[in-house]
Amino acid sequence: MIISTNDLKNGSTVVFQGRLMEVVTNEFYKPGKGSSFVRARFRDVRTGQIVDHTFKGPQKIETAFLEMKEVEYLYRDGSQYYFMDLRSYEQTPVSEEFLKDLLPYLTENARCQFVTHQGELVRVALPDVAELEVTETTPGVRGDTAQGGSKPATLQTGLVVQVPLFVSEGDVVRVDTRTGKYLERA
């Protein structure tokens, strides 16, 4: 579908300069003199690269249709990670390189979403919160409270996060997958 650059919305996906882009920001300007223009910032969905562009006057741009499919992570075999479609039970391998930023939050049986464009996988989306077990941390000392500071803790996937002093080995904690920060004890 073709839309005007004046109708761009933050978070929408478009095909710009032959690449699949997500609109990060867009601002419409109407100066006192001269014609109006739209300043937009795009993020390449595949590479994460940020591109700024100024559209002079309304121009046409193609919107992209992204399909979401719920999947479950099953297992790892070498450098391939296998996911199962929850509707068709079809298994799909995904390379370790493609998932490198998600691996600290990925555990067996974790539910995710495949984001595809014209049948091609462009992103694997994790839930905003992951529950991970603490495998190694220093023991808490009597008198430690929730407001009393923090300490590093290694989680089951190898991720190291700062946790409150009362968290101990074996506890399950919730971590924000967007920021990598501790949220709460589960």
C-alpha positions in Angstrom: 0.0 0.0 0.0 1.3 3.5 -0.9 0.9 6.4 1.6 2.0 10.0 1.8 5.0 10.9 3.9 2.7 13.3 5.8 0.8 10.1 7.0 3.9 8.4 8.5 3.4 7.0 12.0 6.0 6.2 14.6 6.5 2.4 14.7 5.1 1.7 11.2 7.2 -0.3 8.7 7.9 1.0 5.2 10.0 0.1 2.2 12.5 3.1 1.8 15.5 3.1 -0.5 14.8 -0.5 -1.2 15.2 -1.6 2.4 12.7 -2.6 5.1 12.6 0.3 7.6 10.8 1.0 10.8 9.8 4.7 11.4 11.5 5.8 14.7 10.4 9.4 14.6 8.8 11.8 12.1 8.1 15.5 12.4 6.1 17.7 10.0 7.4 21.3 9.6 5.6 24.2 8.1 8.0 27.2 8.2 6.8 30.7 7.9 8.4 31.0 4.5 8.8 28.3 1.9 7.2 24.9 1.6 6.5 22.3 4.3 8.7 19.3 4.8 8.8 16.1 6.8 11.9 15.0 8.7 12.0 11.3 9.5 14.3 8.9 11.2 14.3 5.2 10.1 15.8 2.0 11.6 16.7 -0.7 9.1 14.8 -3.8 10.4 17.6 -6.2 9.3 20.7 -4.4 10.3 19.5 -1.9 13.0 21.2 1.0 11.1 19.6 4.4 11.7 18.9 6.6 8.6 17.7 10.2 8.7 15.9 11.7 5.7 14.1 14.9 4.9 11.2 14.8 2.5 10.5 18.1 0.8 6.7 18.3 0.4 4.4 15.3 0.4 5.9 12.2 -1.3 4.7 8.7 -1.8 6.2 5.8 0.2 5.3 2.1 0.3 4.2 0.5 3.6 5.4 -3.0 4.4 3.1 -5.8 5.7 4.8 -7.8 8.5 3.4 -11.1 9.6 3.8 -12.3 13.2 3.9 -16.0 14.0 4.1 -17.4 17.6 6.9 -19.9 18.0 8.5 -21.8 20.9 12.3 -22.3 21.3 13.1 -26.0 21.5 16.8 -26.7 21.4 20.3 -25.9 20.1 22.2 -28.1 17.7 25.7 -26.7 17.0 25.2 -23.1 15.8 21.6 -23.6 14.9 18.7 -22.8 17.2 15.4 -24.7 16.5 12.0 -23.1 16.9 8.6 -24.8 16.6 5.5 -23.1 15.0 2.7 -23.5 17.6 0.0 -23.9 15.0 1.7 -26.2 12.4 4.3 -27.8 14.7 6.9 -27.2 11.9 10.4 -26.7 13.2 12.6 -23.9 11.8 16.4 -23.5 12.4 17.8 -20.1 13.0 21.5 -19.3 13.0 23.4 -18.2 16.1 24.6 -15.1 14.3 20.9 -14.0 13.6 20.0 -14.4 17.3 23.2 -13.0 18.9 21.5 -10.2 20.8 18.7 -12.4 22.1 20.8 -15.3 23.4 21.2 -14.0 26.9 17.4 -14.2 27.4 16.6 -17.3 25.4 15.7 -20.4 27.4 14.2 -23.7 26.4 10.5 -23.6 25.8 10.5 -19.8 25.7 7.7 -18.4 23.6 8.8 -15.8 20.9 7.4 -14.4 17.7 8.8 -14.7 14.2 8.4 -11.4 12.3 8.4 -12.1 8.6 8.1 -10.0 5.4 7.1 -11.7 2.2 8.0 -15.1 3.7 11.5 -14.0 4.9 12.4 -14.0 8.6 13.5 -10.4 9.5 13.4 -10.6 13.3 12.7 -12.8 16.3 10.8 -10.9 19.0 11.1 -11.9 22.6 8.6 -11.0 25.3 9.6 -7.8 27.2 10.3 -9.8 30.4 12.3 -13.1 30.8 12.3 -15.2 33.9 15.8 -16.6 34.6 17.4 -18.6 37.4 20.3 -17.2 39.4 23.2 -19.7 39.2 25.9 -17.7 40.9 26.1 -14.8 43.2 27.6 -13.8 46.5 25.6 -14.8 49.6 23.4 -12.1 51.3 24.4 -10.8 54.7 22.0 -10.5 57.6 20.4 -7.1 57.5 20.4 -6.8 53.7 17.3 -5.0 52.5 15.6 -4.3 49.2 17.0 -0.7 49.3 20.4 -1.7 50.6 22.4 -1.8 47.3 23.1 -4.3 44.7 25.5 -7.1 43.7 26.3 -8.9 40.4 24.5 -12.2 39.7 25.1 -14.7 36.9 21.9 -16.1 35.4 21.3 -19.5 33.8 22.1 -18.2 30.3 25.4 -16.6 31.4 24.0 -13.1 31.5 25.3 -11.0 34.5 22.9 -8.4 36.0 22.9 -6.3 39.1 20.4 -7.6 41.6 19.4 -6.5 45.2 21.5 -8.0 48.1 18.6 -10.3 49.2 18.6 -12.3 46.0 20.4 -15.6 46.3 21.4 -18.6 44.2 18.5 -20.6 43.0 16.1 -17.7 42.9 14.2 -16.9 39.7 14.4 -13.2 38.7 12.6 -11.2 36.0 14.8 -9.3 33.6 13.8 -6.7 31.0 14.9 -8.1 27.6 15.0 -4.6 26.1 17.4 -3.1 28.7 19.0 -6.1 30.4 18.1 -4.8 33.8 16.8 -6.7 36.8 13.0 -6.0 37.5 12.0 -8.2 40.4 12.2 -11.6 42.0 9.7 -14.0 40.4 
